[in-house]
Amino acid sequence: MLEQIHALAPNATISLMGYPLLFSRTQACSTLVSASQRVILNDMAEYFESKQRELALSMSASNVRYRSPQAAFEGEADL
């Protein structure tokens, strides 16, 4: 896939996006999702975030960059 993108757009920069935390770590913000479920879902988001970052770093010579949405979602995770 990366080769196809570079064939069509050789100067393109590809941004791999990370994952935001879905729930606040400090506030109980939802009655639909238990505290233990919130921890699991946030841990999964952090895991996927780290894997995306690793993938982007391993491909950085191919104009692949990593972008994290964490800062944009700060304070917005209170679902």
Short mmCIF file of the C-alpha atoms (twelve columns), coordinates in Angstrom:
data_MODEL
# 
_entry.id   MODEL 
# 
loop_
_atom_site.group_PDB 
_atom_site.id 
_atom_site.type_symbol 
_atom_site.label_atom_id 
_atom_site.label_alt_id 
_atom_site.label_comp_id 
_atom_site.label_asym_id 
_atom_site.label_seq_id 
_atom_site.Cartn_x 
_atom_site.Cartn_y 
_atom_site.Cartn_z 
_atom_site.pdbx_PDB_model_num 
ATOM 1  C CA . MET A 1  0.000   0.000  0.000  1 
ATOM 2  C CA . LEU A 2  2.769   2.458  0.906  1 
ATOM 3  C CA . GLU A 3  4.449   1.823  -2.432 1 
ATOM 4  C CA . GLN A 4  1.200   2.603  -4.248 1 
ATOM 5  C CA . ILE A 5  0.800   5.882  -2.404 1 
ATOM 6  C CA . HIS A 6  4.357   6.922  -3.194 1 
ATOM 7  C CA . ALA A 7  3.913   5.930  -6.837 1 
ATOM 8  C CA . LEU A 8  0.869   8.189  -7.141 1 
ATOM 9  C CA . ALA A 9  2.172   10.989 -4.909 1 
ATOM 10 C CA . PRO A 10 5.951   10.687 -4.472 1 
ATOM 11 C CA . ASN A 11 6.222   13.802 -2.302 1 
ATOM 12 C CA . ALA A 12 3.264   13.002 -0.059 1 
ATOM 13 C CA . THR A 13 3.624   12.779 3.689  1 
ATOM 14 C CA . ILE A 14 1.467   10.120 5.293  1 
ATOM 15 C CA . SER A 15 0.194   10.795 8.795  1 
ATOM 16 C CA . LEU A 16 -0.722  7.866  11.003 1 
ATOM 17 C CA . MET A 17 -3.124  8.973  13.689 1 
ATOM 18 C CA . GLY A 18 -3.043  7.707  17.239 1 
ATOM 19 C CA . TYR A 19 -5.961  7.109  19.544 1 
ATOM 20 C CA . PRO A 20 -7.424  9.422  22.198 1 
ATOM 21 C CA . LEU A 21 -8.398  8.293  25.668 1 
ATOM 22 C CA . LEU A 22 -12.151 7.868  25.695 1 
ATOM 23 C CA . PHE A 23 -12.739 8.340  29.419 1 
ATOM 24 C CA . SER A 24 -11.388 10.526 32.178 1 
ATOM 25 C CA . ARG A 25 -8.909  8.782  34.455 1 
ATOM 26 C CA . THR A 26 -9.928  10.962 37.398 1 
ATOM 27 C CA . GLN A 27 -13.706 11.343 37.155 1 
ATOM 28 C CA . ALA A 28 -16.537 8.858  37.110 1 
ATOM 29 C CA . CYS A 29 -18.293 10.233 34.084 1 
ATOM 30 C CA . SER A 30 -20.603 7.532  32.834 1 
ATOM 31 C CA . THR A 31 -23.135 5.201  34.372 1 
ATOM 32 C CA . LEU A 32 -23.192 3.079  31.208 1 
ATOM 33 C CA . VAL A 33 -19.553 2.003  31.515 1 
ATOM 34 C CA . SER A 34 -18.136 0.716  34.789 1 
ATOM 35 C CA . ALA A 35 -14.887 2.004  36.284 1 
ATOM 36 C CA . SER A 36 -13.069 -1.223 35.383 1 
ATOM 37 C CA . GLN A 37 -14.377 -1.048 31.808 1 
ATOM 38 C CA . ARG A 38 -13.171 2.557  31.500 1 
ATOM 39 C CA . VAL A 39 -9.693  1.479  32.599 1 
ATOM 40 C CA . ILE A 40 -9.668  -1.363 30.063 1 
ATOM 41 C CA . LEU A 41 -10.846 0.877  27.212 1 
ATOM 42 C CA . ASN A 42 -8.309  3.596  28.038 1 
ATOM 43 C CA . ASP A 43 -5.538  0.988  28.314 1 
ATOM 44 C CA . MET A 44 -6.517  -0.327 24.881 1 
ATOM 45 C CA . ALA A 45 -6.416  3.192  23.433 1 
ATOM 46 C CA . GLU A 46 -2.933  3.701  24.888 1 
ATOM 47 C CA . TYR A 47 -1.793  0.353  23.472 1 
ATOM 48 C CA . PHE A 48 -3.048  1.222  19.975 1 
ATOM 49 C CA . GLU A 49 -1.546  4.698  20.310 1 
ATOM 50 C CA . SER A 50 1.891   3.210  21.038 1 
ATOM 51 C CA . LYS A 51 1.619   0.711  18.162 1 
ATOM 52 C CA . GLN A 52 0.728   3.468  15.687 1 
ATOM 53 C CA . ARG A 53 3.683   5.518  16.944 1 
ATOM 54 C CA . GLU A 54 6.045   2.533  16.570 1 
ATOM 55 C CA . LEU A 55 4.774   1.840  13.064 1 
ATOM 56 C CA . ALA A 56 5.237   5.453  11.988 1 
ATOM 57 C CA . LEU A 57 8.757   5.579  13.449 1 
ATOM 58 C CA . SER A 58 9.706   2.368  11.667 1 
ATOM 59 C CA . MET A 59 8.547   3.916  8.372  1 
ATOM 60 C CA . SER A 60 9.848   7.459  8.888  1 
ATOM 61 C CA . ALA A 61 12.249  7.203  5.964  1 
ATOM 62 C CA . SER A 62 9.189   6.784  3.738  1 
ATOM 63 C CA . ASN A 63 7.670   10.173 4.698  1 
ATOM 64 C CA . VAL A 64 5.387   8.578  7.274  1 
ATOM 65 C CA . ARG A 65 4.749   10.683 10.358 1 
ATOM 66 C CA . TYR A 66 2.903   10.053 13.574 1 
ATOM 67 C CA . ARG A 67 0.199   12.401 14.863 1 
ATOM 68 C CA . SER A 68 -1.384  12.047 18.272 1 
ATOM 69 C CA . PRO A 69 -4.877  13.362 18.953 1 
ATOM 70 C CA . GLN A 70 -4.306  13.242 22.730 1 
ATOM 71 C CA . ALA A 71 -3.835  16.993 23.205 1 
ATOM 72 C CA . ALA A 72 -6.939  17.830 21.155 1 
ATOM 73 C CA . PHE A 73 -9.043  15.510 23.307 1 
ATOM 74 C CA . GLU A 74 -7.687  16.630 26.690 1 
ATOM 75 C CA . GLY A 75 -10.572 17.621 28.911 1 
ATOM 76 C CA . GLU A 76 -13.062 16.167 26.419 1 
ATOM 77 C CA . ALA A 77 -12.897 12.549 27.609 1 
ATOM 78 C CA . ASP A 78 -15.788 12.898 30.015 1 
ATOM 79 C CA . LEU A 79 -18.416 10.840 28.253 1 
# 
